[in-house]
Amino acid sequence: MIPTLLSTVQHAHAIAHPFGPPGFVERLRERLGRAYIPAIVIVESLLGAAFFALSSVLEQQAAREEPGDLSLRVNLLLALARRRRWLLGMAAGLAGYAMQFIALRRGSLALVQPILVTGLTMALAGSALAEHRRLSRSEWLANAQILGGIALFIAAAQPGLGHPRGSPTGWILLAAISTTAVAALVALSHGSAPRRSLALGAATGIVFGVTAAITERASHRLGISLGYALGDWSPYVLIAVSIGGLLLNQSAFQAGDLRWSLPAITVLEPLVAILIGQALFHEHIAAGALHVTGETLGLVSMVVGVFVLARSPALTHRAPTRAADAPAL
């Protein structure tokens, strides 16, 4: 689509220039040239979201059948590992992360991460199908809000690629800021179950947002060669951060109901990733007044839809979600 628009602009230059304001065509060409929304990245991201959703449903069904006293213990994993359904869920989670990894080789964080939020709507639909029940009106409206918000954000933002290397200073600042934020949230995770679950969920969302940024760096280096990727720090830090994210995520689910932790994780992960893409990778996001308005409305719609959907009966079980299955698999 973008190349077609660019070609049209180029051929129309001689006609448009006398009638348009000075520099109009040049500015339009520059704006369209920076936007990068290939269909293959959208497909890969949607496939990743679908695999994550399938993983969530399968693992949730398997985990429900285990006694509660095994929660967050190694024996729980050993017990689940004997269940075919849980193993299929783990395989689906791995496939989802593989699709996310591939998508980030071609697409920006501002494009891929919001699309992965659609996994929440897919997980809801899968849970309802497994339970042989119909979605309620509020669930349909929340789904529409999420999907419409994501579409509006992408259309308004016109996300474009940046430089996924990032400067050493930028990575050090990111590590310092994210570590401080996560430590503060963990320190606040005392008291009531909702407070603990919300604080740990927010910490998990931050960690997963940072994980997405490290994933993009690692995927781009792998695109050059395996040796180039293994010679960098990103694959090894990715493993360590993913393990930390898994521990935080499971602790958030253990602390309380998913209606507190799930919205924080689902919302903060893409928001943090988008901010990192802007600040560290200098990814392109349209900054005009109309574009910013559309971006804001899109994100608000997505956030509201997530909070409404998180209160669905199908998602009130303490079970793995897309976030739980992500990079730590």
C-alpha positions as CSV (number, residue, x, y, z in Angstrom):
1,M,0.0,0.0,0.0
2,I,2.7,2.5,1.0
3,P,4.8,1.9,-2.2
4,T,1.7,2.4,-4.3
5,L,1.0,5.7,-2.5
6,L,4.6,6.8,-3.0
7,S,4.5,6.0,-6.7
8,T,1.3,8.0,-7.0
9,V,2.8,11.0,-5.3
10,Q,5.9,10.8,-7.5
11,H,3.9,10.8,-10.7
12,A,1.6,13.5,-9.5
13,H,4.4,15.9,-8.5
14,A,4.3,18.0,-11.7
15,I,0.6,18.5,-11.4
16,A,0.2,18.9,-7.7
17,H,3.1,21.4,-7.2
18,P,1.6,24.4,-8.9
19,F,-1.7,24.0,-7.0
20,G,-0.5,22.9,-3.6
21,P,1.4,24.9,-1.0
22,P,5.2,24.9,-1.4
23,G,6.8,21.7,-0.1
24,F,3.5,19.9,0.3
25,V,4.4,17.0,-2.0
26,E,7.8,16.7,-0.4
27,R,6.4,16.6,3.1
28,L,3.8,14.0,2.0
29,R,6.4,11.8,0.4
30,E,8.6,12.0,3.5
31,R,5.6,11.1,5.8
32,L,4.5,8.1,3.7
33,G,8.1,7.0,3.3
34,R,8.7,6.7,7.0
35,A,5.5,4.8,7.6
36,Y,6.1,1.0,7.4
37,I,3.1,-1.3,7.8
38,P,3.8,-4.4,5.8
39,A,1.0,-6.9,5.6
40,I,3.3,-9.8,6.5
41,V,4.1,-8.2,9.9
42,I,0.4,-7.8,10.7
43,V,-0.2,-11.4,9.7
44,E,2.8,-12.6,11.8
45,S,1.6,-10.6,14.8
46,L,-1.9,-11.9,14.5
47,L,-0.6,-15.5,14.3
48,G,1.5,-14.8,17.4
49,A,-1.5,-13.5,19.2
50,A,-3.6,-16.5,18.1
51,F,-1.0,-19.0,19.3
52,F,-0.7,-17.1,22.7
53,A,-4.5,-17.3,23.0
54,L,-4.6,-21.0,22.2
55,S,-1.8,-21.5,24.8
56,S,-3.7,-19.6,27.4
57,V,-6.9,-21.6,26.9
58,L,-5.1,-25.0,26.9
59,E,-2.9,-24.2,29.9
60,Q,-5.9,-22.7,31.8
61,Q,-7.9,-25.9,31.3
62,A,-5.0,-28.1,32.5
63,A,-4.1,-25.9,35.5
64,R,-7.7,-25.9,36.8
65,E,-7.6,-29.6,37.3
66,E,-4.6,-29.4,39.6
67,P,-5.1,-28.8,43.4
68,G,-4.5,-25.3,44.6
69,D,-1.8,-26.3,47.1
70,L,0.6,-26.9,44.2
71,S,0.4,-23.3,43.1
72,L,3.9,-21.8,42.3
73,R,5.6,-25.0,43.3
74,V,7.9,-27.1,41.1
75,N,5.6,-30.0,41.7
76,L,2.9,-28.2,39.8
77,L,5.0,-28.0,36.7
78,L,5.9,-31.7,37.1
79,A,2.2,-32.6,37.4
80,L,1.2,-30.4,34.4
81,A,4.0,-31.9,32.3
82,R,2.2,-35.2,32.5
83,R,-0.9,-33.6,30.9
84,R,-1.0,-33.7,27.1
85,R,-3.2,-30.6,27.0
86,W,-0.7,-28.5,29.0
87,L,2.2,-29.7,26.8
88,L,0.2,-28.6,23.7
89,G,-0.3,-25.2,25.4
90,M,3.4,-24.9,26.0
91,A,4.1,-25.7,22.4
92,A,1.5,-23.1,21.3
93,G,3.2,-20.5,23.6
94,L,6.6,-21.2,22.0
95,A,5.0,-20.8,18.5
96,G,3.5,-17.5,19.6
97,Y,6.8,-16.2,20.8
98,A,8.5,-17.4,17.6
99,M,6.0,-15.4,15.5
100,Q,6.6,-12.3,17.7
101,F,10.3,-12.7,17.3
102,I,9.9,-12.9,13.5
103,A,7.5,-10.0,13.3
104,L,9.9,-7.8,15.2
105,R,12.6,-8.5,12.6
106,R,10.5,-6.5,10.0
107,G,8.1,-4.4,12.1
108,S,8.4,-1.8,14.8
109,L,7.5,-2.2,18.4
110,A,4.7,0.4,17.9
111,L,3.2,-1.9,15.2
112,V,3.7,-5.4,16.6
113,Q,3.0,-5.0,20.3
114,P,-0.5,-3.4,20.1
115,I,-1.5,-6.2,17.7
116,L,-0.5,-8.8,20.2
117,V,-3.1,-7.4,22.6
118,T,-5.7,-9.0,20.3
119,G,-4.7,-12.3,21.9
120,L,-6.8,-11.3,24.9
121,T,-10.0,-11.2,22.7
122,M,-9.0,-14.5,21.1
123,A,-8.4,-16.1,24.5
124,L,-11.9,-14.9,25.6
125,A,-13.5,-16.4,22.5
126,G,-11.6,-19.7,23.0
127,S,-12.6,-19.9,26.6
128,A,-16.2,-19.3,25.8
129,L,-16.1,-21.9,23.1
130,A,-14.5,-24.4,25.4
131,E,-17.2,-23.7,28.0
132,H,-20.0,-23.9,25.4
133,R,-21.3,-20.5,26.2
134,R,-22.1,-17.3,24.3
135,L,-20.3,-14.1,24.8
136,S,-22.3,-11.4,26.6
137,R,-23.1,-8.0,25.1
138,S,-20.6,-6.3,27.3
139,E,-17.9,-8.8,26.2
140,W,-18.7,-8.1,22.5
141,L,-18.5,-4.4,23.1
142,A,-15.2,-4.7,24.9
143,N,-13.8,-6.8,22.1
144,A,-14.9,-4.1,19.6
145,Q,-13.3,-1.4,21.7
146,I,-10.0,-3.3,21.9
147,L,-9.9,-4.1,18.2
148,G,-11.1,-0.7,17.1
149,G,-8.7,1.0,19.4
150,I,-5.7,-0.9,18.0
151,A,-6.8,-0.3,14.4
152,L,-7.2,3.5,15.1
153,F,-3.9,3.7,16.8
154,I,-2.0,2.1,14.0
155,A,-3.8,4.1,11.3
156,A,-3.1,7.3,13.1
157,A,0.5,6.6,14.3
158,Q,1.7,5.3,10.9
159,P,4.5,3.4,12.7
160,G,7.8,3.2,11.0
161,L,11.1,1.4,11.6
162,G,13.8,2.9,13.8
163,H,17.3,1.8,14.7
164,P,16.9,-1.3,17.0
165,R,20.5,-1.2,18.1
166,G,20.1,1.6,20.6
167,S,23.0,3.5,22.2
168,P,24.9,2.0,25.2
169,T,23.9,5.0,27.2
170,G,20.3,4.5,26.3
171,W,20.3,0.9,27.3
172,I,22.0,1.7,30.7
173,L,19.3,4.4,31.3
174,L,16.6,2.0,30.4
175,A,18.0,-0.7,32.7
176,A,18.2,1.8,35.6
177,I,14.7,3.3,35.1
178,S,13.0,0.0,34.6
179,T,14.8,-1.7,37.5
180,T,13.9,1.2,39.8
181,A,10.3,1.2,38.7
182,V,10.0,-2.6,39.1
183,A,11.7,-2.5,42.5
184,A,9.3,0.2,43.7
185,L,6.3,-1.7,42.6
186,V,7.5,-4.8,44.3
187,A,8.1,-2.8,47.4
188,L,4.5,-1.6,47.2
189,S,3.1,-5.1,46.7
190,H,2.1,-5.6,50.4
191,G,-1.2,-5.4,52.0
192,S,-4.5,-6.5,50.4
193,A,-4.7,-9.0,47.6
194,P,-5.9,-6.5,45.0
195,R,-3.1,-4.1,45.8
196,R,-0.4,-6.9,45.7
197,S,-1.9,-8.3,42.4
198,L,-2.1,-4.9,40.8
199,A,1.4,-3.8,41.8
200,L,3.0,-7.1,40.7
201,G,1.0,-7.0,37.5
202,A,2.3,-3.5,36.7
203,A,5.8,-4.7,37.4
204,T,5.3,-7.6,35.0
205,G,4.0,-5.3,32.3
206,I,7.1,-3.2,32.5
207,V,9.4,-6.2,32.4
208,F,7.6,-7.6,29.3
209,G,7.8,-4.3,27.6
210,V,11.5,-4.2,28.1
211,T,11.7,-7.8,27.0
212,A,10.0,-6.9,23.7
213,A,12.7,-4.2,23.1
214,I,15.5,-6.7,23.8
215,T,13.8,-9.2,21.5
216,E,13.7,-6.7,18.7
217,R,17.4,-6.0,19.0
218,A,18.2,-9.7,19.2
219,S,16.0,-10.5,16.2
220,H,17.6,-7.9,14.0
221,R,21.1,-9.1,14.8
222,L,20.0,-12.7,14.1
223,G,18.8,-11.5,10.7
224,I,22.4,-10.7,9.9
225,S,24.0,-13.9,11.1
226,L,23.8,-16.3,14.0
227,G,27.4,-15.4,15.1
228,Y,26.5,-11.7,15.1
229,A,23.6,-12.4,17.4
230,L,25.5,-14.7,19.7
231,G,28.3,-12.2,19.9
232,D,26.0,-9.6,21.4
233,W,24.7,-9.3,25.0
234,S,21.0,-9.3,24.0
235,P,20.3,-13.1,23.8
236,Y,21.7,-13.7,27.2
237,V,20.0,-10.7,28.9
238,L,16.8,-11.7,27.1
239,I,16.9,-15.1,28.9
240,A,17.6,-13.6,32.3
241,V,14.9,-10.9,31.9
242,S,12.4,-13.4,30.7
243,I,12.9,-15.6,33.7
244,G,12.4,-12.6,36.0
245,G,9.3,-11.7,34.1
246,L,7.9,-15.2,34.5
247,L,8.5,-15.1,38.3
248,L,6.8,-11.7,38.5
249,N,3.9,-12.8,36.4
250,Q,3.2,-15.9,38.4
251,S,3.5,-14.0,41.6
252,A,0.9,-11.5,40.3
253,F,-1.5,-14.3,39.5
254,Q,-0.8,-16.0,42.8
255,A,-1.5,-12.7,44.7
256,G,-5.1,-12.2,43.6
257,D,-7.8,-12.3,41.0
258,L,-6.9,-11.8,37.3
259,R,-9.1,-8.7,37.1
260,W,-6.4,-6.8,39.0
261,S,-3.2,-8.1,37.4
262,L,-4.3,-8.9,33.9
263,P,-5.3,-5.3,32.8
264,A,-2.0,-3.9,34.2
265,I,0.1,-6.5,32.3
266,T,-1.9,-6.3,29.0
267,V,-1.9,-2.5,29.0
268,L,1.6,-1.7,30.2
269,E,3.5,-4.1,28.0
270,P,2.6,-2.4,24.7
271,L,2.8,1.1,26.2
272,V,6.2,0.6,27.6
273,A,7.4,-1.0,24.4
274,I,6.1,1.9,22.3
275,L,7.9,4.4,24.6
276,I,11.1,2.4,24.3
277,G,10.8,2.3,20.6
278,Q,10.4,6.1,20.5
279,A,13.1,7.0,23.0
280,L,15.8,4.3,22.3
281,F,15.2,3.1,18.8
282,H,13.8,6.4,17.4
283,E,10.9,4.6,15.7
284,H,8.6,6.8,13.6
285,I,5.2,7.7,15.0
286,A,3.2,10.5,13.4
287,A,3.2,13.6,15.5
288,G,0.7,15.9,13.9
289,A,-2.3,17.2,16.0
290,L,-4.8,14.9,14.2
291,H,-2.5,12.0,14.4
292,V,-1.8,12.4,18.1
293,T,-5.6,12.8,18.7
294,G,-6.2,9.5,16.9
295,E,-3.4,7.7,18.7
296,T,-4.7,8.9,22.1
297,L,-8.3,7.9,21.3
298,G,-7.1,4.5,20.0
299,L,-5.0,3.7,23.1
300,V,-7.8,4.9,25.5
301,S,-10.3,2.7,23.7
302,M,-7.9,-0.3,23.9
303,V,-7.2,0.3,27.6
304,V,-10.9,0.7,28.5
305,G,-11.8,-2.5,26.5
306,V,-9.1,-4.4,28.3
307,F,-10.3,-3.4,31.8
308,V,-13.9,-4.3,30.9
309,L,-12.9,-7.6,29.3
310,A,-10.7,-8.5,32.3
311,R,-13.9,-8.7,34.4
312,S,-15.4,-11.4,32.2
313,P,-16.3,-14.6,33.9
314,A,-14.1,-16.5,31.4
315,L,-11.0,-14.6,32.6
316,T,-11.5,-14.6,36.3
317,H,-9.6,-17.8,36.9
318,R,-6.0,-17.8,38.2
319,A,-4.5,-19.2,35.1
320,P,-1.7,-18.5,32.6
321,T,-2.3,-15.8,30.0
322,R,-0.4,-14.5,26.9
323,A,2.0,-12.6,29.2
324,A,2.7,-15.8,31.2
325,D,3.7,-17.7,28.1
326,A,5.7,-15.1,26.4
327,P,9.5,-14.8,26.3
328,A,10.1,-16.9,29.4
329,L,9.1,-20.1,27.6
